[in-house]
């Protein structure tokens, strides 16, 4: 721990940058190191003062918007499970964890509402539960998906979310 100095971190940042690592990745690594050093200090270990090490500037990327034609082309080649993931992502704007934890009882087909709710081992960002209106295109797809999947899962996307990355 004593070898971790601001100078060593600056050198580390430069080596990672020269290796081609994105600034956002390096910044996450620095945040993790700072958190570990803070915890070490709380536990009574000699913790170096690395708080002056600044994050690298990052460029915010503009979001990508697909045309209806591009979306239809993607959906044409996707299997039904991925079609469901794509529909939910496009028409509800849900995050990965929200998609993977969406349950059938969160979908109100009668009132065209999808409720984003916590469960015993997961919660939405900032722990804010919310309701999202459901467009007719999504409602139609989810109705077909529910009838076709009949797998007994309470989840709309029946994956083990701890091992999924997309």
Secondary structure, DSSP 8 states (H G I E B T S, - for coil): -TT--HHHHHHHHHHHHHHT--HHHHHHHHHHHHHHHHHHHHTT------TT---------------HHHHHHHHHHS-HHHHHHHHHHHHH---HHHHHT-BGGGEETTTTEEEE--BTTB--GGG--EEEE--HHHHHHHHHHHHHH--S-SBSS-S-GGG---
